[in-house]
Amino acid sequence: MNQFSAAALGVLAAGPANVPPLHSEEQESLIHASRDRSYSYGVAESDEPDFSSLAIGMMNAALEENRFLYQHAAPVMETLFHQIANTHSMVLLTARSGMILHSLGDDDFLEKASRVALRPGVDWSEKSKGTNAIGTALAEERPVVVHGAQHYLQANRFLTCSCTPIVDPYGKVIGALDVTGDQRSYHQHTMALARMSAQMIENQMFADIFPNDVIVRFHARPEFIGTLMQGVAVFSADGRFLTANRSAQFQLGLSANSLTAHTFSSLFGHSLSQLYDRLRSPLDRAATFVLYNGVKVFCVCDHKPSHHSETFQRKGMDTDVQQTRAAPARKAESASCTVPAYRKEALSSLRYLDSGDPQISAVIQKLYRMRGSDIPVMILGETGTGKDLLAHAIHNDSPRAHNNFVAVNCASIPETLIESELFGYEEGAFTGARRKGSVGKVLLANGGTLFLDEIGDMPRNLQARLLRVLQDRKVNPLGSGKEVDVDVALICATNKNLKAMMARGEFREDLYYRIYGMAVRLPPLRERQDIEMVTRNILASVCPTGKPLDIAPEVMALFRRYPWPGNVRQLFNLLRTAVVMAGDSPSVQINHLPEEFMEELNDAGSLESAGSRMEAEVADTLQSPTTAPGSPEPLMPKTTEDSTSLEKVALQAMAQALRVTRGNVSVAAKMLGVSRNTIYRKKDQLPEDVWR
């Protein structure tokens, strides 16, 4: 079970509509009803896939119409995709209509998916594709798994799809989240992961919609407050019930409609003022109440003034972008430009990032000397090393700290949307454009800092426009004939080799020298000497209440051994899961760590043993270099003196195993005694010819 499974299964249990077993009578009845609807729509089982999709202008309009959903879903989709990577699967976000808005997937599966039009801009409602998880989940307004031959169209029967609707805080379905893969690789936990991710999206919507109302978070177990399992209920200032998430409805034992007749007092047995009084006490980190149904719960309350630059209108479910000229005075927050709360609070400036590693300390000292200069900064480093944290810390320690820090992930925004996201647009710039237009992230950062993450993924046609903005310090929104002055400090980050991209013509040379003022490199976690301090800092940030947990010495020893391919981000996710699993324990023990992590450690041990055996074989080969005529070539390739390190030997073993198996990762992994993920993590270090 991976690091999300415990939380996912908890969400699954708390959901209002459980998913029927794959071959149960309930599932057969659900599929039968869907097939009847498909037939009535005139869809034939033998129909070829419909590849018609929206034109670029209409796709932009659709993304704008579903902007609120997309902004909250995109980062969650990234997290979900990392959990299912290398499983021949993809993650899809759809609108209420069933049209796909965004997708992420394994390269090998995306090619198969394209054959049946599983891509943005294509309609996957039942009216278009017959019985399928997306269309059927939206029609039934409940989570649905459609496996293999249960699909209506014959062309889609190689798929297994797990889809769950996404509801807004008023209980209305506004879209769906789907995980689709090859039916042969279906796993029973996939739906639990999808539902957990959907609930993450739903929970994150509350703060944006109700910034000035009373948000009460509660659970029968205090350690679950701040996790997906917590109930979230919203009340007006005078205690009237407004709305609640699925977990809250489950714990309260009432539907959203039934709850509208209640107040905070009728549900929790006390007034809101009594809740405030209890939370003021230095002895109570969470107030304890007994619900009307006799269940004891722990409560915390969020009731703070709004700092959001965009407000969510309750009737139209559409974000209202206000005038742009006052943008520097507002805080920019969206899915593509938000630093998670734990990071803002725990690691908010350069001094908090200096945790004792010599390489990190050198980076911090260099940045201290550059403070206030407005020289562009380029942050280099592997994925997950904390480039966004460092960028935010640079901003917080600069003279611009009182103005906006606006981050844009150039890799997570669809290419069709990135131009309008960066530069904004005027009303009527394209079909479906929002009234009053859109600010654009560059103008939103006016007076502050613009952080372009994954700059190497910016489309080349937009690189020229960005260069003009940086040179002229003016922005011309789409559809506007006027230029607007803009003053931003620029920070960029990438895990790619921009010089190599320049040589291939993929990155503009003039832009490269404009953004490459000073470069700093964040080392991967495996190269750092401060992993214990980093671990303790993260533990302090992920423990919702009370004293941070300690960490057992044997766990820390494992952490020092592990290569951390996902770097700090992976460590954070692992510790967050371990804290939940630890429960009342005073420290994180080995049995609290995710099973996947322990399996990867075992795989690493197997690979080291295989490497040691092969080093001995290399020595034998060097002593006896000749091979009998006609004898098979040994698995271990011949090496030279500079390639006898364990790492190189292991990579050579992987490469040779893949050549022997003609790129079959599963067979190669069995030959080496490691998992498939171990090989996939080394994919970028292996020669291209081994995958052919």
SEZA-712587 format. One record per residue (C-alpha): residue in three letters; x, y, z. Coordinates in steps of 0.1 Angstrom, whole numbers, padded with zeros to 4 digits, always signed. Layout:
<sites>
AlaXYZ
...
</sites>
This chain:
<sites>
Met+0000+0000+0000
Asn+0015+0033-0010
Gln+0018+0065+0011
Phe-0016+0077+0001
Ser-0035+0045+0007
Ala-0044+0049+0044
Ala-0058+0084+0038
Ala-0075+0072+0006
Leu-0092+0043+0022
Gly-0104+0066+0050
Val-0120+0089+0025
Leu-0135+0060+0007
Ala-0152+0048+0039
Ala-0165+0083+0047
Gly-0179+0089+0013
Pro-0217+0093+0009
Ala-0218+0068-0020
Asn-0196+0038-0019
Val-0184+0022-0051
Pro-0200-0012-0057
Pro-0177-0042-0062
Leu-0166-0047-0097
His-0187-0078-0104
Ser-0215-0073-0079
Glu-0253-0071-0088
Glu-0252-0034-0079
Gln-0224-0028-0105
Glu-0242-0049-0131
Ser-0274-0029-0125
Leu-0255+0004-0128
Ile-0238-0006-0161
His-0271-0020-0175
Ala-0289+0014-0168
Ser-0260+0032-0185
Arg-0260+0010-0215
Asp-0298+0016-0219
Arg-0291+0053-0219
Ser-0263+0049-0244
Tyr-0286+0030-0268
Ser-0313+0057-0264
Tyr-0287+0083-0274
Gly-0281+0065-0307
Val-0246+0054-0299
Ala-0236+0020-0315
Glu-0211-0004-0299
Ser-0192-0006-0332
Asp-0188+0032-0336
Glu-0153+0044-0343
Pro-0138+0068-0318
Asp-0149+0104-0324
Phe-0117+0125-0325
Ser-0135+0159-0330
Ser-0123+0184-0303
Leu-0128+0220-0296
Ala-0109+0246-0315
Ile-0082+0265-0296
Gly-0104+0296-0291
Met-0133+0275-0278
Met-0109+0254-0256
Asn-0096+0286-0241
Ala-0131+0297-0234
Ala-0139+0263-0218
Leu-0109+0266-0195
Glu-0118+0301-0185
Glu-0154+0289-0178
Asn-0140+0262-0156
Arg-0111+0283-0142
Phe-0120+0279-0106
Leu-0122+0241-0109
Tyr-0090+0239-0129
Gln-0069+0261-0106
His-0077+0239-0076
Ala-0075+0206-0095
Ala-0043+0210-0114
Pro-0018+0207-0085
Val-0038+0178-0070
Met-0036+0160-0103
Glu+0002+0164-0103
Thr+0003+0148-0069
Leu-0020+0120-0079
Phe+0000+0114-0111
His+0032+0110-0092
Gln+0015+0083-0071
Ile+0005+0063-0102
Ala+0034+0070-0125
Asn+0047+0041-0145
Thr+0015+0021-0142
His+0003+0026-0178
Ser-0023+0051-0166
Met-0034+0087-0170
Val-0052+0113-0149
Leu-0080+0133-0164
Leu-0100+0164-0153
Thr-0134+0170-0170
Ala-0160+0197-0169
Arg-0196+0190-0158
Ser-0205+0183-0194
Gly-0179+0155-0197
Met-0155+0174-0218
Ile-0118+0167-0209
Leu-0101+0199-0196
His-0066+0186-0186
Ser-0047+0153-0186
Leu-0014+0139-0173
Gly-0001+0104-0182
Asp+0027+0079-0187
Asp+0042+0084-0222
Asp+0036+0048-0232
Phe-0001+0050-0223
Leu-0008+0084-0237
Glu-0001+0070-0272
Lys-0027+0043-0267
Ala-0051+0068-0252
Ser-0048+0091-0282
Arg-0062+0062-0304
Val-0095+0065-0286
Ala-0095+0104-0283
Leu-0087+0105-0245
Arg-0073+0140-0247
Pro-0083+0176-0238
Gly-0111+0191-0258
Val-0130+0158-0264
Asp-0164+0150-0250
Trp-0166+0118-0230
Ser-0202+0121-0219
Glu-0225+0091-0224
Lys-0242+0108-0253
Ser-0208+0108-0271
Lys-0190+0077-0259
Gly-0217+0056-0243
Thr-0210+0038-0210
Asn-0176+0049-0196
Ala-0165+0060-0162
Ile-0165+0097-0169
Gly-0199+0099-0186
Thr-0215+0074-0163
Ala-0201+0090-0131
Leu-0214+0124-0142
Ala-0248+0109-0152
Glu-0252+0090-0119
Glu-0234+0117-0098
Arg-0215+0090-0079
Pro-0181+0074-0082
Val-0180+0047-0109
Val-0155+0021-0121
Val-0160+0008-0157
His-0138-0022-0164
Gly-0128-0037-0198
Ala-0159-0051-0216
Gln-0182-0030-0194
His-0175-0001-0218
Tyr-0202+0005-0244
Leu-0179+0012-0273
Gln-0158-0018-0284
Ala-0128+0005-0291
Asn-0127+0014-0254
Arg-0127-0021-0239
Phe-0090-0023-0234
Leu-0094+0004-0207
Thr-0103+0004-0170
Cys-0115+0038-0157
Ser-0121+0050-0122
Cys-0140+0083-0120
Thr-0154+0104-0092
Pro-0175+0136-0095
Ile-0161+0168-0080
Val-0187+0188-0061
Asp-0186+0225-0052
Pro-0192+0236-0016
Tyr-0229+0238-0023
Gly-0231+0202-0032
Lys-0234+0207-0070
Val-0213+0186-0094
Ile-0189+0209-0113
Gly-0167+0183-0129
Ala-0150+0149-0125
Leu-0116+0134-0118
Asp-0107+0102-0136
Val-0079+0077-0136
Thr-0078+0056-0167
Gly-0054+0028-0176
Asp-0049-0005-0193
Gln-0074-0030-0179
Arg-0046-0055-0173
Ser-0030-0032-0148
Tyr-0062-0023-0128
His-0057-0020-0091
Gln-0085-0019-0065
His-0070+0011-0047
Thr-0072+0033-0078
Met-0107+0045-0070
Ala-0097+0053-0034
Leu-0068+0075-0047
Ala-0091+0093-0071
Arg-0117+0099-0044
Met-0091+0111-0020
Ser-0078+0135-0046
Ala-0113+0148-0054
Gln-0119+0155-0017
Met-0086+0174-0016
Ile-0099+0196-0044
Glu-0133+0201-0028
Asn-0117+0210+0006
Gln-0094+0236-0010
Met-0124+0254-0025
Phe-0139+0263+0009
Ala-0115+0290+0018
Asp-0118+0307-0016
Ile-0156+0307-0015
Phe-0161+0316+0022
Pro-0132+0339+0031
Asn-0153+0359+0057
Asp-0174+0332+0072
Val-0168+0308+0101
Ile-0151+0276+0089
Val-0152+0248+0116
Arg-0129+0218+0111
Phe-0136+0188+0133
His-0131+0151+0138
Ala-0136+0125+0166
Arg-0098+0120+0166
Pro-0077+0152+0170
Glu-0048+0139+0149
Phe-0071+0138+0119
Ile-0078+0176+0120
Gly-0058+0191+0092
Thr-0061+0159+0071
Leu-0085+0147+0045
Met-0105+0129+0071
Gln-0115+0161+0089
Gly-0151+0174+0086
Val-0154+0210+0073
Ala-0186+0229+0081
Val-0192+0266+0073
Phe-0214+0289+0093
Ser-0223+0326+0091
Ala-0211+0350+0118
Asp-0245+0345+0136
Gly-0241+0307+0136
Arg-0264+0298+0106
Phe-0253+0267+0087
Leu-0241+0274+0052
Thr-0225+0242+0039
Ala-0203+0212+0048
Asn-0180+0188+0030
Arg-0187+0151+0026
Ser-0167+0141+0057
Ala-0187+0165+0078
Gln-0220+0153+0065
Phe-0209+0117+0072
Gln-0199+0125+0108
Leu-0230+0145+0114
Gly-0252+0119+0099
Leu-0272+0144+0079
Ser-0274+0154+0042
Ala-0265+0189+0031
Asn-0302+0196+0026
Ser-0311+0184+0061
Leu-0283+0205+0076
Thr-0297+0237+0062
Ala-0323+0237+0090
His-0295+0237+0117
Thr-0272+0262+0134
Phe-0239+0257+0151
Ser-0256+0255+0185
Ser-0281+0228+0174
Leu-0253+0207+0160
Phe-0225+0212+0185
Gly-0245+0220+0216
His-0228+0253+0222
Ser-0227+0288+0207
Leu-0200+0301+0184
Ser-0189+0325+0212
Gln-0182+0296+0235
Leu-0161+0280+0207
Tyr-0141+0312+0204
Asp-0136+0313+0242
Arg-0123+0278+0244
Leu-0099+0283+0215
Arg-0085+0314+0232
Ser-0074+0293+0262
Pro-0036+0286+0261
Leu-0043+0251+0274
Asp-0067+0240+0246
Arg-0053+0236+0211
Ala-0087+0222+0199
Ala-0121+0227+0216
Thr-0140+0195+0226
Phe-0177+0193+0219
Val-0204+0166+0219
Leu-0225+0166+0188
Tyr-0263+0164+0189
Asn-0259+0126+0181
Gly-0237+0120+0211
Val-0204+0118+0192
Lys-0174+0136+0209
Val-0154+0157+0184
Phe-0124+0180+0185
Cys-0129+0214+0168
Val-0107+0242+0155
Cys-0120+0274+0138
Asp-0109+0294+0109
His-0123+0329+0109
Lys-0099+0354+0093
Pro-0103+0384+0070
Ser-0100+0376+0033
His-0067+0383+0015
His-0077+0368-0018
Ser-0073+0388-0049
Glu-0101+0370-0066
Thr-0136+0364-0051
Phe-0158+0335-0060
Gln-0194+0344-0068
Arg-0219+0320-0052
Lys-0245+0320-0079
Gly-0224+0320-0110
Met-0196+0297-0099
Asp-0172+0320-0117
Thr-0142+0340-0105
Asp-0146+0377-0107
Val-0114+0393-0118
Gln-0113+0429-0107
Gln-0094+0458-0122
Thr-0057+0452-0126
Arg-0041+0486-0118
Ala-0043+0480-0081
Ala-0028+0445-0084
Pro+0004+0451-0064
Ala-0016+0458-0032
Arg-0033+0424-0034
Lys-0020+0389-0027
Ala-0021+0367-0058
Glu-0033+0332-0050
Ser-0044+0305-0075
Ala-0035+0269-0082
Ser-0006+0280-0105
Cys+0007+0307-0081
Thr+0002+0294-0046
Val+0028+0284-0021
Pro+0013+0258+0003
Ala+0004+0272+0038
Tyr+0029+0250+0056
Arg+0057+0264+0036
Lys+0047+0300+0041
Glu+0046+0295+0079
Ala+0075+0272+0085
Leu+0101+0283+0058
Ser+0093+0319+0050
Ser+0128+0334+0045
Leu+0163+0325+0036
Arg+0175+0321+0072
Tyr+0149+0293+0077
Leu+0163+0274+0047
Asp+0199+0274+0061
Ser+0198+0242+0080
Gly+0235+0234+0082
Asp+0244+0219+0048
Pro+0276+0235+0033
Gln+0262+0237-0002
Ile+0229+0252+0010
Ser+0248+0277+0032
Ala+0269+0288+0002
Val+0237+0294-0018
Ile+0221+0314+0010
Gln+0252+0336+0015
Lys+0254+0343-0022
Leu+0217+0354-0023
Tyr+0222+0375+0008
Arg+0248+0396-0010
Met+0224+0400-0040
Arg+0194+0412-0019
Gly+0177+0443-0034
Ser+0197+0443-0066
Asp+0168+0430-0089
Ile+0193+0409-0108
Pro+0174+0380-0123
Val+0180+0347-0104
Met+0181+0313-0120
Ile+0175+0284-0096
Leu+0188+0250-0109
Gly+0181+0216-0094
Glu+0162+0184-0096
Thr+0125+0181-0092
Gly+0114+0183-0056
Thr+0146+0200-0043
Gly+0126+0231-0030
Lys+0132+0256-0058
Asp+0098+0272-0051
Leu+0106+0275-0014
Leu+0139+0293-0022
Ala+0122+0316-0047
His+0096+0326-0021
Ala+0124+0331+0005
Ile+0143+0354-0019
His+0111+0375-0023
Asn+0104+0376+0015
Asp+0139+0389+0022
Ser+0138+0416-0006
Pro+0126+0452-0005
Arg+0096+0440-0025
Ala+0083+0417+0002
His+0053+0439+0009
Asn+0041+0434-0027
Asn+0030+0403-0045
Phe+0049+0371-0051
Val+0033+0355-0081
Ala+0045+0320-0092
Val+0036+0304-0125
Asn+0045+0268-0133
Cys+0051+0268-0170
Ala+0048+0230-0172
Ser+0014+0227-0155
Ile-0005+0252-0175
Pro-0018+0240-0209
Glu+0000+0255-0238
Thr-0033+0269-0251
Leu-0038+0288-0219
Ile-0003+0300-0209
Glu-0003+0332-0230
Ser-0035+0345-0214
Glu-0024+0333-0180
Leu+0009+0353-0182
Phe-0002+0384-0201
Gly-0039+0386-0195
Tyr-0066+0396-0219
Glu-0093+0422-0225
Glu-0130+0415-0226
Gly-0140+0400-0260
Ala-0104+0389-0268
Phe-0117+0355-0278
Thr-0150+0336-0278
Gly-0162+0330-0243
Ala-0137+0355-0227
Arg-0147+0366-0192
Arg-0164+0399-0186
Lys-0138+0426-0176
Gly-0111+0404-0190
Ser-0082+0388-0170
Val-0053+0404-0152
Gly-0025+0381-0162
Lys+0002+0370-0138
Val+0029+0395-0150
Leu+0007+0425-0141
Leu-0004+0408-0109
Ala+0032+0407-0099
Asn+0037+0444-0106
Gly+0059+0459-0079
Gly+0067+0425-0066
Thr+0083+0392-0078
Leu+0074+0370-0107
Phe+0086+0334-0104
Leu+0086+0313-0136
Asp+0090+0277-0125
Glu+0100+0251-0151
Ile+0109+0279-0175
Gly+0124+0253-0199
Asp+0089+0241-0207
Met+0077+0275-0219
Pro+0066+0273-0256
Arg+0091+0289-0279
Asn+0066+0313-0295
Leu+0059+0328-0260
Gln+0096+0331-0252
Ala+0099+0360-0277
Arg+0070+0378-0261
Leu+0084+0373-0226
Leu+0117+0387-0238
Arg+0100+0418-0251
Val+0082+0423-0217
Leu+0115+0420-0198
Gln+0133+0444-0221
Asp+0105+0470-0225
Arg+0090+0466-0190
Lys+0056+0468-0207
Val+0027+0443-0211
Asn+0002+0443-0239
Pro-0028+0421-0229
Leu-0045+0400-0256
Gly-0071+0420-0274
Ser-0058+0453-0260
Gly-0042+0481-0280
Lys-0026+0496-0249
Glu+0006+0488-0232
Val+0008+0488-0194
Asp+0040+0496-0175
Val+0052+0468-0153
Asp+0080+0465-0127
Val+0089+0430-0115
Ala+0118+0412-0100
Leu+0123+0380-0120
Ile+0132+0345-0106
Cys+0132+0315-0128
Ala+0138+0278-0121
Thr+0144+0247-0141
Asn+0156+0211-0139
Lys+0166+0211-0176
Asn+0198+0220-0193
Leu+0189+0253-0210
Lys+0223+0254-0228
Ala+0216+0221-0245
Met+0181+0233-0254
Met+0196+0264-0270
Ala+0219+0242-0290
Arg+0189+0222-0303
Gly+0170+0254-0310
Glu+0144+0248-0283
Phe+0152+0278-0261
Arg+0160+0313-0273
Glu+0196+0324-0267
Asp+0186+0361-0262
Leu+0160+0351-0235
Tyr+0186+0328-0219
Tyr+0210+0357-0213
Arg+0182+0380-0201
Ile+0170+0357-0174
Tyr+0204+0342-0164
Gly+0217+0370-0142
Met+0229+0348-0113
Ala+0225+0310-0111
Val+0223+0290-0079
Arg+0221+0252-0077
Leu+0200+0234-0051
Pro+0217+0200-0044
Pro+0195+0169-0044
Leu+0186+0156-0009
Arg+0209+0126-0013
Glu+0239+0149-0015
Arg+0230+0170+0015
Gln+0244+0167+0050
Asp+0215+0182+0068
Ile+0188+0155+0063
Glu+0182+0152+0100
Met+0175+0189+0104
Val+0153+0190+0073
Thr+0134+0160+0086
Arg+0128+0177+0120
Asn+0117+0210+0103
Ile+0092+0191+0081
Leu+0079+0171+0111
Ala+0073+0204+0130
Ser+0052+0217+0100
Val+0031+0186+0094
Cys+0021+0179+0131
Pro-0012+0197+0133
Thr-0013+0201+0170
Gly+0010+0196+0200
Lys+0047+0190+0202
Pro+0063+0177+0169
Leu+0070+0140+0169
Asp+0105+0127+0174
Ile+0120+0103+0149
Ala+0135+0069+0159
Pro+0173+0065+0152
Glu+0167+0035+0130
Val+0143+0055+0109
Met+0169+0082+0105
Ala+0194+0056+0095
Leu+0172+0045+0067
Phe+0167+0080+0056
Arg+0204+0085+0053
Arg+0207+0053+0032
Tyr+0178+0061+0008
Pro+0186+0080-0025
Trp+0154+0102-0024
Pro+0146+0104-0061
Gly+0117+0128-0052
Asn+0140+0149-0030
Val+0124+0171-0003
Arg+0089+0168-0018
Gln+0091+0131-0014
Leu+0103+0133+0022
Phe+0075+0157+0030
Asn+0048+0134+0016
Leu+0064+0104+0034
Leu+0065+0122+0068
Arg+0030+0135+0064
Thr+0017+0100+0060
Ala+0040+0087+0088
Val+0025+0113+0113
Val-0010+0101+0106
Met+0001+0064+0109
Ala+0020+0072+0142
Gly-0013+0082+0159
Asp-0005+0087+0197
Ser+0030+0074+0194
Pro+0057+0100+0206
Ser+0080+0092+0176
Val+0080+0080+0140
Gln+0089+0043+0140
Ile+0098+0020+0111
Asn+0063+0004+0111
His+0048+0039+0105
Leu+0066+0043+0071
Pro+0047+0035+0039
Glu+0051+0000+0025
Glu+0062+0013-0009
Phe+0091+0032+0008
Met+0102+0000+0025
Glu+0099-0020-0007
Glu+0121+0005-0025
Leu+0147+0002+0003
Asn+0147-0035-0002
Asp+0150-0031-0040
Ala+0180-0008-0034
Gly+0196-0034-0012
Ser+0190-0061-0039
Leu+0206-0038-0065
Glu+0236-0032-0044
Ser+0241-0069-0040
Ala+0237-0075-0077
Gly+0262-0047-0083
Ser+0287-0063-0059
Arg+0284-0096-0077
Met+0289-0080-0110
Glu+0320-0061-0099
Ala+0335-0095-0091
Glu+0324-0107-0125
Val+0341-0076-0141
Ala+0373-0085-0123
Asp+0371-0121-0136
Thr+0364-0108-0171
Leu+0394-0084-0171
Gln+0416-0113-0160
Ser+0402-0137-0187
Pro+0391-0114-0215
Thr+0386-0141-0241
Thr+0353-0158-0248
Ala+0349-0192-0263
Pro+0336-0191-0299
Gly+0298-0194-0301
Ser+0292-0189-0264
Pro+0265-0164-0254
Glu+0276-0128-0245
Pro+0275-0124-0207
Leu+0248-0101-0192
Met+0274-0079-0176
Pro+0291-0056-0202
Lys+0328-0051-0203
Thr+0339-0020-0185
Thr+0369+0003-0183
Glu+0387+0016-0153
Asp+0367+0047-0149
Ser+0334+0028-0148
Thr+0340+0004-0119
Ser+0320+0024-0093
Leu+0290+0007-0079
Glu+0266+0033-0094
Lys+0280+0028-0129
Val+0280-0009-0126
Ala+0244-0009-0115
Leu+0235+0014-0145
Gln+0254-0009-0169
Ala+0235-0039-0155
Met+0202-0022-0161
Ala+0212-0012-0196
Gln+0224-0046-0206
Ala+0193-0063-0191
Leu+0170-0039-0211
Arg+0190-0047-0243
Val+0187-0084-0237
Thr+0149-0081-0231
Arg+0145-0055-0259
Gly+0132-0028-0235
Asn+0108-0050-0215
Val+0111-0033-0181
Ser+0092-0060-0162
Val+0114-0089-0174
Ala+0146-0068-0169
Ala+0135-0060-0133
Lys+0130-0097-0126
Met+0164-0106-0140
Leu+0180-0080-0117
Gly+0158-0088-0087
Val+0145-0052-0084
Ser+0111-0035-0089
Arg+0101-0018-0122
Asn+0101+0016-0104
Thr+0138+0012-0096
Ile+0146+0010-0133
Tyr+0122+0038-0142
Arg+0138+0061-0117
Lys+0171+0057-0136
Lys+0155+0062-0170
Asp+0172+0095-0177
Gln+0206+0080-0169
Leu+0203+0051-0192
Pro+0212+0051-0230
Glu+0183+0058-0253
Asp+0190+0026-0274
Val+0180+0003-0245
Trp+0143+0014-0248
Arg+0140+0004-0285
</sites>
